[in-house]
C-alpha cells in the first residue's frame, strides 16, 4: 500500500506573520479596478463631429475647432485627475459616485460639481459646460 506523506509546513510565528501581512495588504486594495484610471486624450475628430451637429454658429465652430484634440487627462488611484493642455497642468481630486457599464458619475471634490461621463467603445464623452455638445476622450 502506497501512502503519501503530508508536506504541509506547520504554522509557526513566522508563517502566521506572513499570512497576516498578506491578508492586510489584500484588504487595503480597492475591491474593483477603477474604470477611469489611465490616460485619456481628447479625440478631435469625434468632438468636431459632435460640434458640427450642434446649433452653434459657424464662426463659433471655427474658433472651437482649434481647441479640441489637445487635452490629455490622466486619472489615477480612482481619486486624482491631472489635466494637461497647451503646456499647462491642473491637478484635482474626484470621487466616483456611480459606475455602470455605459456611464460614470464623477464628483469633483473641491467644487462638488457632478458630471456624467457616457462610456462607449474605449472612449467616453463629457458635456462641455455652457455649450450644447460633448467633448470625446479616448483611452491611450
C-alpha positions in Angstrom: 0.0 0.0 0.0 1.4 3.4 -1.0 0.7 6.2 1.3 1.6 9.8 0.7 3.1 11.9 3.5 1.8 15.4 4.0 4.4 18.1 3.3 2.4 21.0 4.8 4.5 23.4 6.8 3.5 24.0 10.4 2.1 27.4 11.2 4.9 28.8 13.2 5.1 32.5 14.2 6.9 33.5 11.1 4.3 31.9 8.7 1.4 33.4 10.7 3.0 36.8 10.4 3.5 36.4 6.7 -0.1 35.3 6.3 -1.3 38.3 8.4 0.6 40.8 6.3 -0.6 39.3 3.1 -4.2 39.5 4.3 -3.9 43.1 5.4 -2.4 44.0 2.1 -5.3 42.4 0.2 -7.8 44.1 2.4 -6.3 47.5 1.8 -6.6 47.2 -2.0 -9.7 48.6 -3.8 -12.2 45.8 -4.4 -12.6 46.8 -8.1 -10.5 48.3 -10.8 -11.2 52.0 -11.4 -12.9 52.5 -14.7 -11.2 55.8 -15.4 -7.6 55.1 -14.3 -5.3 55.6 -17.2 -4.5 58.2 -19.8 -7.3 59.7 -22.0 -6.8 62.1 -24.9 -9.3 64.5 -26.4 -10.5 63.0 -29.7 -10.7 65.9 -32.1 -12.5 64.1 -35.0 -15.3 62.7 -32.7 -15.6 66.0 -30.9 -15.8 68.0 -34.1 -18.5 65.7 -35.5 -20.5 66.4 -32.4 -19.7 70.1 -32.6 -20.8 70.4 -36.2 -24.1 68.7 -35.4 -24.9 71.3 -32.8 -26.7 74.6 -33.1 -23.6 76.7 -32.6 -22.9 79.4 -35.2 -20.3 78.7 -37.9 -17.9 81.4 -36.5 -18.1 79.8 -33.0 -17.5 76.3 -34.6 -14.3 77.6 -36.4 -12.9 79.0 -33.1 -13.8 75.9 -31.1 -12.3 73.6 -33.8 -8.8 74.9 -32.9 -9.2 73.9 -29.2 -10.1 70.2 -29.3 -7.8 67.2 -29.7 -5.1 68.7 -27.5 -6.1 67.9 -23.9 -4.8 64.8 -22.1 -6.4 63.6 -18.8 -4.7 61.1 -16.5 -6.8 59.5 -13.8 -5.0 57.6 -11.1 -5.8 55.8 -7.8 -9.5 56.3 -8.5 -9.3 59.8 -7.0 -6.7 62.0 -8.8 -7.1 63.8 -12.1 -4.3 65.5 -14.0 -5.3 67.6 -17.0 -2.6 68.7 -19.4 -3.5 71.3 -22.0 -1.3 73.7 -24.0 1.7 73.3 -21.7 -0.3 73.8 -18.5 -1.1 71.2 -15.9 -4.0 71.1 -13.4 -4.4 68.5 -10.7 -7.7 67.9 -8.8 -9.4 65.2 -6.8 -12.6 63.4 -7.7 -14.9 60.7 -6.4 -16.8 58.1 -8.5 -20.4 58.3 -7.3 -21.8 55.7 -9.7 -20.2 53.4 -12.3 -22.2 51.3 -14.7 -21.5 49.5 -18.0 -22.3 52.7 -20.0 -21.7 55.6 -17.8 -19.8 57.0 -14.8 -20.9 59.8 -12.5 -18.0 61.8 -11.2 -18.0 64.3 -8.4 -15.3 67.0 -8.4 -14.2 67.1 -4.8 -13.2 70.7 -4.5 -16.3 72.2 -6.2 -18.8 69.4 -5.6 -19.9 69.5 -9.2 -21.2 66.3 -10.6 -20.6 65.2 -14.2 -22.0 62.3 -16.2 -19.4 60.6 -18.5 -21.0 58.4 -21.1 -18.8 55.4 -22.0 -18.7 53.8 -25.4 -16.0 51.6 -27.1 -12.8 52.6 -25.5 -13.9 56.2 -25.1 -16.2 58.5 -23.1 -18.0 61.8 -23.8 -18.4 64.6 -21.4 -20.7 67.6 -21.7 -19.0 70.9 -22.4 -20.2 73.4 -19.8 -22.4 76.1 -21.2 -22.4 74.5 -24.7 -24.8 72.1 -26.4 -22.3 69.3 -27.3 -19.9 66.8 -25.8 -16.1 66.5 -25.9 -14.9 63.0 -26.6 -11.9 61.4 -24.9 -10.4 58.0 -25.8 -8.0 55.8 -23.8 -4.4 56.0 -24.9 
